[in-house]
Amino acid sequence: MSDVRDVIVIGGGPAGYTAALYAARANLQPLVIEGFSWGGQLMITSDVENYPGYPDGVMGPEMMAEFRRQAERFGTEFVTDDVTRVDFSERPFRVWVEGEEYRARSVIVATGASARWLGLESEERLKGRGVSACATCDGAFFRDKHIFVVGGGDSAFEEALFLTRFGYKVTLVHRRDEFRASQIMVDRARDNEKIEFKTPFAVEEVLGEDSISGLRLRNTETDETEEVEAGALFVAIGHDPNTNLFVDQLDHDANGYLVTKPGTTETNIAGVFAAGDVQDHVYRQAVTAAGSGCMAALDAERFLAADEGHAGTALTAPRPEAEPTKV
């Protein structure tokens, strides 16, 4: 079984690259099948100012390139292509890229999640230039601006409330007069003097050349349009985990996010681990994704340590049991 890897990492974002870094330093010689869209959502983020270690900020693509180089420095191998099929029914696990088959004793799934977008050409063109899907990531860039948020669920209301820390006004745009958000979130937003509502309207176009300057809105009942000035647009209509390849074999929740055992990255199949936004629908930050990538590599090494022929060196002890809390 000389052609069987110790670890295959599927996905090339903060979680996948961090998992590879830790696995490589533990002498597991990981293979990262990073996908054509390697780097994840940070590849469309112009400035990152909330990742520790970058006091002056860093461009998202630059940071992902540095993550990748650091993993490569310790011997990580990369395949810049998309996984097309997996078989976790028996070990070694099998992973395919078109007709090419790879086998491994353990697999770390770190394929991330994708923000849902409106599907506008102008939105695509101005991503990272005033159009964003992450208020926590980008809100601070729009101080004293009129910020628009599109969406009607809890996430849209959370974004709107958070963005009141920065914008002088936040307008929430929704295509219906009723909201899917919980009543407590709606009440909080209505009680906030900085938040206004624009219903029933849909965003028809994002205006601006090099940066956003405004929006064209369409009344969904009358079809009349109007243009408004805008300093930023945050799209908050949900995320989709990139789990289509795995949902037939790995446990997942109603929204498709992979389910891991509490306090670990272990899935329902021993030897298969999940890290980053593919299993985290709450935080969705680069730093939390990187942290769970570290956890996945350590969990994988502990798992492999019980296998004959394991080449890892950093961890050989089983996971310590938690001490009971003393009162």
ZAPATOR-211057 format. One record per residue (C-alpha): residue in three letters; x, z, y. Coordinates in Angstrom, 1 decimal, m for minus. Example, Ala and Ser with C-alpha at 12.3 -4.5 7.8 and 13.67 -1.06 7.14 Angstrom:
{residuo:Ala | x:12.3 | z:7.8 | y:m4.5};
{residuo:Ser | x:13.7 | z:7.1 | y:m1.1};
//
This chain:
{residuo:Met | x:0.0 | z:0.0 | y:0.0};
{residuo:Ser | x:2.9 | z:m0.7 | y:2.3};
{residuo:Asp | x:0.6 | z:m2.9 | y:4.4};
{residuo:Val | x:m1.8 | z:0.0 | y:5.1};
{residuo:Arg | x:m1.4 | z:1.6 | y:8.5};
{residuo:Asp | x:m1.7 | z:5.3 | y:9.1};
{residuo:Val | x:m3.8 | z:4.8 | y:12.2};
{residuo:Ile | x:m5.7 | z:1.9 | y:13.7};
{residuo:Val | x:m7.1 | z:2.4 | y:17.2};
{residuo:Ile | x:m10.0 | z:0.2 | y:18.2};
{residuo:Gly | x:m10.2 | z:m0.2 | y:22.0};
{residuo:Gly | x:m7.8 | z:m0.3 | y:24.9};
{residuo:Gly | x:m8.8 | z:2.1 | y:27.6};
{residuo:Pro | x:m7.8 | z:5.6 | y:28.6};
{residuo:Ala | x:m9.0 | z:7.1 | y:25.3};
{residuo:Gly | x:m7.4 | z:4.4 | y:23.1};
{residuo:Tyr | x:m4.1 | z:4.3 | y:24.9};
{residuo:Thr | x:m3.8 | z:8.1 | y:25.0};
{residuo:Ala | x:m4.6 | z:8.3 | y:21.3};
{residuo:Ala | x:m2.0 | z:5.7 | y:20.6};
{residuo:Leu | x:0.6 | z:7.5 | y:22.7};
{residuo:Tyr | x:0.1 | z:10.8 | y:20.7};
{residuo:Ala | x:m0.1 | z:9.0 | y:17.4};
{residuo:Ala | x:3.1 | z:7.0 | y:18.1};
{residuo:Arg | x:5.0 | z:10.2 | y:19.1};
{residuo:Ala | x:3.9 | z:11.7 | y:15.9};
{residuo:Asn | x:5.6 | z:8.8 | y:14.0};
{residuo:Leu | x:2.2 | z:7.4 | y:12.8};
{residuo:Gln | x:3.1 | z:3.8 | y:14.1};
{residuo:Pro | x:m0.4 | z:3.1 | y:15.4};
{residuo:Leu | x:m1.8 | z:m0.4 | y:15.8};
{residuo:Val | x:m4.1 | z:m0.8 | y:18.8};
{residuo:Ile | x:m6.6 | z:m3.6 | y:18.6};
{residuo:Glu | x:m7.3 | z:m3.4 | y:22.3};
{residuo:Gly | x:m9.7 | z:m6.3 | y:22.8};
{residuo:Phe | x:m9.6 | z:m9.2 | y:25.3};
{residuo:Ser | x:m11.1 | z:m6.8 | y:28.0};
{residuo:Trp | x:m8.3 | z:m4.2 | y:27.5};
{residuo:Gly | x:m8.2 | z:m1.5 | y:30.1};
{residuo:Gly | x:m11.9 | z:m0.8 | y:30.1};
{residuo:Gln | x:m14.0 | z:m0.1 | y:33.2};
{residuo:Leu | x:m10.9 | z:0.8 | y:35.2};
{residuo:Met | x:m9.9 | z:m2.9 | y:35.3};
{residuo:Ile | x:m12.7 | z:m3.4 | y:37.9};
{residuo:Thr | x:m11.9 | z:m0.2 | y:39.9};
{residuo:Ser | x:m9.8 | z:m1.0 | y:42.9};
{residuo:Asp | x:m8.6 | z:2.5 | y:43.8};
{residuo:Val | x:m8.4 | z:5.6 | y:41.6};
{residuo:Glu | x:m7.8 | z:8.8 | y:43.6};
{residuo:Asn | x:m9.1 | z:11.5 | y:41.2};
{residuo:Tyr | x:m6.7 | z:11.1 | y:38.3};
{residuo:Pro | x:m4.0 | z:13.9 | y:38.2};
{residuo:Gly | x:m0.5 | z:12.7 | y:38.9};
{residuo:Tyr | x:m1.3 | z:10.0 | y:41.4};
{residuo:Pro | x:m1.4 | z:11.9 | y:44.7};
{residuo:Asp | x:m1.5 | z:8.7 | y:46.7};
{residuo:Gly | x:m4.0 | z:7.0 | y:44.4};
{residuo:Val | x:m3.5 | z:4.0 | y:42.1};
{residuo:Met | x:m5.1 | z:0.7 | y:41.4};
{residuo:Gly | x:m7.2 | z:0.9 | y:38.2};
{residuo:Pro | x:m5.5 | z:m2.1 | y:36.5};
{residuo:Glu | x:m2.1 | z:m0.7 | y:37.4};
{residuo:Met | x:m2.9 | z:2.7 | y:35.9};
{residuo:Met | x:m4.1 | z:1.1 | y:32.7};
{residuo:Ala | x:m1.0 | z:m1.1 | y:32.5};
{residuo:Glu | x:1.1 | z:2.1 | y:32.8};
{residuo:Phe | x:m0.9 | z:3.8 | y:30.1};
{residuo:Arg | x:m0.3 | z:0.8 | y:27.8};
{residuo:Arg | x:3.5 | z:0.7 | y:28.6};
{residuo:Gln | x:3.8 | z:4.4 | y:27.8};
{residuo:Ala | x:2.2 | z:4.0 | y:24.4};
{residuo:Glu | x:4.3 | z:0.9 | y:23.7};
{residuo:Arg | x:7.5 | z:2.8 | y:24.6};
{residuo:Phe | x:7.0 | z:5.0 | y:21.5};
{residuo:Gly | x:6.4 | z:2.1 | y:19.1};
{residuo:Thr | x:2.7 | z:1.3 | y:19.4};
{residuo:Glu | x:1.8 | z:m2.2 | y:18.3};
{residuo:Phe | x:m1.0 | z:m4.2 | y:20.0};
{residuo:Val | x:m3.4 | z:m6.9 | y:19.1};
{residuo:Thr | x:m5.0 | z:m8.4 | y:22.2};
{residuo:Asp | x:m8.2 | z:m9.6 | y:20.5};
{residuo:Asp | x:m11.7 | z:m8.3 | y:19.7};
{residuo:Val | x:m12.6 | z:m6.6 | y:16.4};
{residuo:Thr | x:m15.3 | z:m8.6 | y:14.7};
{residuo:Arg | x:m16.1 | z:m6.5 | y:11.6};
{residuo:Val | x:m15.3 | z:m3.1 | y:10.1};
{residuo:Asp | x:m15.8 | z:m1.6 | y:6.6};
{residuo:Phe | x:m15.6 | z:2.2 | y:6.5};
{residuo:Ser | x:m17.3 | z:2.5 | y:3.1};
{residuo:Glu | x:m14.0 | z:3.3 | y:1.3};
{residuo:Arg | x:m10.3 | z:4.0 | y:2.1};
{residuo:Pro | x:m8.2 | z:2.4 | y:3.1};
{residuo:Phe | x:m10.6 | z:1.4 | y:5.9};
{residuo:Arg | x:m10.8 | z:m2.3 | y:6.7};
{residuo:Val | x:m10.9 | z:m3.9 | y:10.2};
{residuo:Trp | x:m11.1 | z:m7.6 | y:10.9};
{residuo:Val | x:m10.2 | z:m9.7 | y:13.8};
{residuo:Glu | x:m11.9 | z:m13.0 | y:12.9};
{residuo:Gly | x:m10.2 | z:m13.9 | y:9.6};
{residuo:Glu | x:m7.3 | z:m11.5 | y:9.9};
{residuo:Glu | x:m7.8 | z:m8.2 | y:8.0};
{residuo:Tyr | x:m6.0 | z:m4.9 | y:8.8};
{residuo:Arg | x:m6.2 | z:m1.7 | y:6.7};
{residuo:Ala | x:m5.6 | z:1.9 | y:7.7};
{residuo:Arg | x:m5.9 | z:5.4 | y:6.3};
{residuo:Ser | x:m7.6 | z:6.5 | y:9.5};
{residuo:Val | x:m9.3 | z:4.8 | y:12.4};
{residuo:Ile | x:m10.0 | z:6.0 | y:16.0};
{residuo:Val | x:m12.9 | z:4.3 | y:17.7};
{residuo:Ala | x:m12.4 | z:4.1 | y:21.4};
{residuo:Thr | x:m14.4 | z:1.1 | y:22.5};
{residuo:Gly | x:m15.9 | z:2.8 | y:25.5};
{residuo:Ala | x:m19.2 | z:2.0 | y:27.2};
{residuo:Ser | x:m20.3 | z:m0.7 | y:29.7};
{residuo:Ala | x:m22.3 | z:0.0 | y:32.8};
{residuo:Arg | x:m25.5 | z:m2.0 | y:33.1};
{residuo:Trp | x:m25.4 | z:m4.3 | y:36.1};
{residuo:Leu | x:m28.1 | z:m6.3 | y:38.0};
{residuo:Gly | x:m26.7 | z:m9.6 | y:36.9};
{residuo:Leu | x:m26.1 | z:m11.0 | y:40.4};
{residuo:Glu | x:m23.3 | z:m13.4 | y:41.2};
{residuo:Ser | x:m22.7 | z:m11.6 | y:44.5};
{residuo:Glu | x:m22.7 | z:m8.2 | y:42.7};
{residuo:Glu | x:m20.0 | z:m9.5 | y:40.4};
{residuo:Arg | x:m17.9 | z:m10.9 | y:43.2};
{residuo:Leu | x:m18.0 | z:m7.6 | y:45.2};
{residuo:Lys | x:m17.3 | z:m5.1 | y:42.4};
{residuo:Gly | x:m14.7 | z:m2.8 | y:43.7};
{residuo:Arg | x:m15.3 | z:m4.0 | y:47.2};
{residuo:Gly | x:m18.3 | z:m1.8 | y:48.0};
{residuo:Val | x:m20.2 | z:m2.3 | y:44.7};
{residuo:Ser | x:m19.7 | z:0.4 | y:42.1};
{residuo:Ala | x:m21.3 | z:2.0 | y:39.1};
{residuo:Cys | x:m19.6 | z:5.4 | y:39.4};
{residuo:Ala | x:m20.3 | z:7.7 | y:42.3};
{residuo:Thr | x:m17.8 | z:10.3 | y:41.1};
{residuo:Cys | x:m15.1 | z:7.7 | y:41.0};
{residuo:Asp | x:m15.8 | z:5.9 | y:44.3};
{residuo:Gly | x:m18.1 | z:7.9 | y:46.5};
{residuo:Ala | x:m15.3 | z:9.3 | y:48.6};
{residuo:Phe | x:m14.3 | z:5.8 | y:49.8};
{residuo:Phe | x:m17.6 | z:5.5 | y:51.7};
{residuo:Arg | x:m17.6 | z:8.5 | y:54.1};
{residuo:Asp | x:m20.0 | z:8.1 | y:57.0};
{residuo:Lys | x:m21.5 | z:4.9 | y:55.5};
{residuo:His | x:m25.1 | z:4.0 | y:54.7};
{residuo:Ile | x:m25.0 | z:4.1 | y:50.9};
{residuo:Phe | x:m27.6 | z:2.5 | y:48.7};
{residuo:Val | x:m28.3 | z:3.5 | y:45.1};
{residuo:Val | x:m30.4 | z:1.3 | y:42.8};
{residuo:Gly | x:m32.2 | z:2.9 | y:39.9};
{residuo:Gly | x:m35.1 | z:5.2 | y:39.0};
{residuo:Gly | x:m33.8 | z:7.5 | y:36.3};
{residuo:Asp | x:m32.1 | z:10.9 | y:36.4};
{residuo:Ser | x:m28.7 | z:9.2 | y:36.6};
{residuo:Ala | x:m29.7 | z:7.4 | y:39.8};
{residuo:Phe | x:m31.0 | z:10.6 | y:41.4};
{residuo:Glu | x:m27.8 | z:12.5 | y:40.4};
{residuo:Glu | x:m25.7 | z:9.7 | y:42.0};
{residuo:Ala | x:m27.8 | z:9.7 | y:45.1};
{residuo:Leu | x:m27.6 | z:13.5 | y:45.5};
{residuo:Phe | x:m23.8 | z:13.4 | y:44.9};
{residuo:Leu | x:m23.3 | z:10.7 | y:47.4};
{residuo:Thr | x:m25.0 | z:12.7 | y:50.2};
{residuo:Arg | x:m21.6 | z:14.5 | y:50.4};
{residuo:Phe | x:m20.1 | z:11.3 | y:51.8};
{residuo:Gly | x:m22.6 | z:9.0 | y:53.3};
{residuo:Tyr | x:m24.5 | z:9.7 | y:56.5};
{residuo:Lys | x:m27.6 | z:8.4 | y:54.7};
{residuo:Val | x:m28.4 | z:7.5 | y:51.1};
{residuo:Thr | x:m31.2 | z:5.1 | y:50.3};
{residuo:Leu | x:m32.5 | z:4.9 | y:46.7};
{residuo:Val | x:m34.0 | z:1.5 | y:45.8};
{residuo:His | x:m36.4 | z:1.2 | y:42.9};
{residuo:Arg | x:m38.6 | z:m1.6 | y:41.8};
{residuo:Arg | x:m41.6 | z:0.6 | y:41.2};
{residuo:Asp | x:m43.2 | z:3.5 | y:43.2};
{residuo:Glu | x:m43.0 | z:5.7 | y:40.1};
{residuo:Phe | x:m39.7 | z:7.1 | y:38.8};
{residuo:Arg | x:m38.5 | z:7.7 | y:35.3};
{residuo:Ala | x:m36.4 | z:10.7 | y:36.5};
{residuo:Ser | x:m37.5 | z:14.2 | y:35.8};
{residuo:Gln | x:m39.7 | z:15.8 | y:38.4};
{residuo:Ile | x:m37.1 | z:18.4 | y:39.3};
{residuo:Met | x:m34.6 | z:15.7 | y:40.2};
{residuo:Val | x:m37.2 | z:13.8 | y:42.3};
{residuo:Asp | x:m38.1 | z:17.0 | y:44.1};
{residuo:Arg | x:m34.5 | z:17.7 | y:44.9};
{residuo:Ala | x:m34.0 | z:14.3 | y:46.3};
{residuo:Arg | x:m37.2 | z:14.4 | y:48.4};
{residuo:Asp | x:m36.1 | z:17.8 | y:49.8};
{residuo:Asn | x:m32.7 | z:16.3 | y:50.9};
{residuo:Glu | x:m32.9 | z:15.1 | y:54.4};
{residuo:Lys | x:m30.1 | z:12.6 | y:53.9};
{residuo:Ile | x:m32.0 | z:10.7 | y:51.1};
{residuo:Glu | x:m34.6 | z:8.0 | y:51.8};
{residuo:Phe | x:m36.6 | z:5.9 | y:49.4};
{residuo:Lys | x:m37.1 | z:2.1 | y:49.3};
{residuo:Thr | x:m39.9 | z:1.2 | y:46.9};
{residuo:Pro | x:m41.1 | z:m1.0 | y:45.4};
{residuo:Phe | x:m38.0 | z:m3.1 | y:46.1};
{residuo:Ala | x:m35.4 | z:m4.9 | y:44.0};
{residuo:Val | x:m31.9 | z:m5.9 | y:45.1};
{residuo:Glu | x:m32.0 | z:m9.7 | y:45.4};
{residuo:Glu | x:m28.4 | z:m10.3 | y:46.7};
{residuo:Val | x:m25.4 | z:m8.3 | y:47.9};
{residuo:Leu | x:m24.2 | z:m9.7 | y:51.3};
{residuo:Gly | x:m20.7 | z:m10.0 | y:52.4};
{residuo:Glu | x:m17.5 | z:m12.0 | y:51.9};
{residuo:Asp | x:m14.5 | z:m9.7 | y:51.3};
{residuo:Ser | x:m16.5 | z:m6.5 | y:51.3};
{residuo:Ile | x:m20.2 | z:m5.5 | y:51.2};
{residuo:Ser | x:m22.0 | z:m5.8 | y:54.5};
{residuo:Gly | x:m25.6 | z:m5.6 | y:53.5};
{residuo:Leu | x:m28.3 | z:m6.2 | y:50.9};
{residuo:Arg | x:m31.2 | z:m8.6 | y:50.6};
{residuo:Leu | x:m34.2 | z:m6.7 | y:49.2};
{residuo:Arg | x:m37.3 | z:m8.2 | y:47.7};
{residuo:Asn | x:m40.7 | z:m6.4 | y:47.6};
{residuo:Thr | x:m41.8 | z:m6.6 | y:44.0};
{residuo:Glu | x:m45.5 | z:m6.6 | y:45.0};
{residuo:Thr | x:m45.5 | z:m9.1 | y:47.9};
{residuo:Asp | x:m42.3 | z:m11.1 | y:47.1};
{residuo:Glu | x:m41.3 | z:m10.7 | y:50.8};
{residuo:Thr | x:m37.6 | z:m10.2 | y:51.4};
{residuo:Glu | x:m35.7 | z:m8.4 | y:54.1};
{residuo:Glu | x:m32.0 | z:m7.8 | y:54.8};
{residuo:Val | x:m30.5 | z:m4.4 | y:55.5};
{residuo:Glu | x:m27.0 | z:m3.3 | y:56.5};
{residuo:Ala | x:m25.2 | z:m1.4 | y:53.8};
{residuo:Gly | x:m21.8 | z:0.2 | y:53.5};
{residuo:Ala | x:m21.9 | z:0.5 | y:49.7};
{residuo:Leu | x:m24.1 | z:m0.2 | y:46.7};
{residuo:Phe | x:m24.1 | z:2.0 | y:43.6};
{residuo:Val | x:m25.8 | z:0.6 | y:40.5};
{residuo:Ala | x:m27.2 | z:3.4 | y:38.4};
{residuo:Ile | x:m29.4 | z:1.8 | y:35.8};
{residuo:Gly | x:m27.6 | z:3.2 | y:32.8};
{residuo:His | x:m24.7 | z:2.5 | y:30.4};
{residuo:Asp | x:m24.5 | z:1.0 | y:27.0};
{residuo:Pro | x:m21.9 | z:2.3 | y:24.5};
{residuo:Asn | x:m19.9 | z:m0.5 | y:22.8};
{residuo:Thr | x:m21.0 | z:0.5 | y:19.3};
{residuo:Asn | x:m22.7 | z:m2.6 | y:17.8};
{residuo:Leu | x:m19.9 | z:m2.9 | y:15.2};
{residuo:Phe | x:m20.3 | z:0.7 | y:14.0};
{residuo:Val | x:m24.0 | z:1.8 | y:14.2};
{residuo:Asp | x:m24.7 | z:0.7 | y:10.6};
{residuo:Gln | x:m21.9 | z:3.0 | y:9.3};
{residuo:Leu | x:m21.4 | z:5.9 | y:11.8};
{residuo:Asp | x:m23.9 | z:8.4 | y:13.0};
{residuo:His | x:m25.2 | z:7.8 | y:16.5};
{residuo:Asp | x:m27.8 | z:9.0 | y:18.9};
{residuo:Ala | x:m30.9 | z:7.2 | y:20.1};
{residuo:Asn | x:m28.9 | z:5.4 | y:22.8};
{residuo:Gly | x:m26.2 | z:4.3 | y:20.4};
{residuo:Tyr | x:m23.5 | z:6.8 | y:21.4};
{residuo:Leu | x:m21.4 | z:7.9 | y:18.4};
{residuo:Val | x:m22.0 | z:11.5 | y:17.3};
{residuo:Thr | x:m19.0 | z:13.7 | y:16.7};
{residuo:Lys | x:m18.8 | z:17.2 | y:15.2};
{residuo:Pro | x:m18.8 | z:19.8 | y:18.0};
{residuo:Gly | x:m15.4 | z:20.6 | y:19.3};
{residuo:Thr | x:m13.8 | z:17.7 | y:17.4};
{residuo:Thr | x:m13.7 | z:13.9 | y:17.5};
{residuo:Glu | x:m14.7 | z:13.7 | y:13.8};
{residuo:Thr | x:m17.5 | z:11.3 | y:12.9};
{residuo:Asn | x:m19.7 | z:11.6 | y:9.8};
{residuo:Ile | x:m17.0 | z:9.6 | y:7.8};
{residuo:Ala | x:m13.9 | z:11.6 | y:7.0};
{residuo:Gly | x:m10.9 | z:9.8 | y:8.6};
{residuo:Val | x:m12.9 | z:8.0 | y:11.3};
{residuo:Phe | x:m12.7 | z:9.5 | y:14.7};
{residuo:Ala | x:m14.4 | z:8.6 | y:18.0};
{residuo:Ala | x:m13.0 | z:9.2 | y:21.5};
{residuo:Gly | x:m13.9 | z:8.5 | y:25.1};
{residuo:Asp | x:m17.1 | z:7.0 | y:26.5};
{residuo:Val | x:m18.1 | z:5.6 | y:23.2};
{residuo:Gln | x:m19.2 | z:9.2 | y:22.3};
{residuo:Asp | x:m19.4 | z:10.8 | y:25.8};
{residuo:His | x:m22.5 | z:9.9 | y:27.8};
{residuo:Val | x:m22.2 | z:13.0 | y:30.1};
{residuo:Tyr | x:m18.8 | z:12.9 | y:31.9};
{residuo:Arg | x:m17.6 | z:9.3 | y:31.6};
{residuo:Gln | x:m14.3 | z:9.9 | y:33.5};
{residuo:Ala | x:m10.9 | z:8.4 | y:32.8};
{residuo:Val | x:m9.4 | z:11.9 | y:32.5};
{residuo:Thr | x:m12.0 | z:13.2 | y:30.0};
{residuo:Ala | x:m11.6 | z:9.9 | y:28.0};
{residuo:Ala | x:m7.8 | z:10.4 | y:27.9};
{residuo:Gly | x:m8.3 | z:14.1 | y:26.8};
{residuo:Ser | x:m10.5 | z:13.1 | y:24.0};
{residuo:Gly | x:m8.1 | z:10.3 | y:23.0};
{residuo:Cys | x:m5.4 | z:13.1 | y:22.6};
{residuo:Met | x:m7.9 | z:15.1 | y:20.5};
{residuo:Ala | x:m8.6 | z:12.1 | y:18.3};
{residuo:Ala | x:m4.9 | z:11.5 | y:17.6};
{residuo:Leu | x:m4.3 | z:15.2 | y:16.8};
{residuo:Asp | x:m7.5 | z:15.2 | y:14.6};
{residuo:Ala | x:m6.2 | z:12.1 | y:12.8};
{residuo:Glu | x:m2.8 | z:13.6 | y:12.2};
{residuo:Arg | x:m4.3 | z:16.8 | y:10.8};
{residuo:Phe | x:m6.4 | z:14.6 | y:8.5};
{residuo:Leu | x:m3.5 | z:12.5 | y:7.4};
{residuo:Ala | x:m1.3 | z:15.6 | y:6.8};
{residuo:Ala | x:m3.3 | z:16.3 | y:3.7};
{residuo:Asp | x:m2.6 | z:12.8 | y:2.4};
{residuo:Glu | x:0.4 | z:12.1 | y:0.2};
{residuo:Gly | x:2.9 | z:9.9 | y:2.0};
{residuo:His | x:1.9 | z:11.0 | y:5.5};
{residuo:Ala | x:4.7 | z:10.2 | y:7.9};
{residuo:Gly | x:3.6 | z:12.4 | y:10.9};
{residuo:Thr | x:5.8 | z:15.1 | y:12.2};
{residuo:Ala | x:4.1 | z:16.9 | y:15.1};
{residuo:Leu | x:1.3 | z:18.7 | y:13.3};
{residuo:Thr | x:1.1 | z:19.7 | y:9.7};
{residuo:Ala | x:m1.1 | z:22.8 | y:9.9};
{residuo:Pro | x:m4.8 | z:22.6 | y:9.4};
{residuo:Arg | x:m7.2 | z:23.1 | y:12.4};
{residuo:Pro | x:m7.1 | z:26.8 | y:13.3};
{residuo:Glu | x:m10.4 | z:28.6 | y:12.9};
{residuo:Ala | x:m11.7 | z:30.1 | y:16.2};
{residuo:Glu | x:m11.3 | z:33.8 | y:16.6};
{residuo:Pro | x:m14.6 | z:35.7 | y:16.9};
{residuo:Thr | x:m15.3 | z:36.9 | y:20.4};
{residuo:Lys | x:m14.6 | z:40.5 | y:21.0};
{residuo:Val | x:m17.1 | z:42.4 | y:23.2};
//
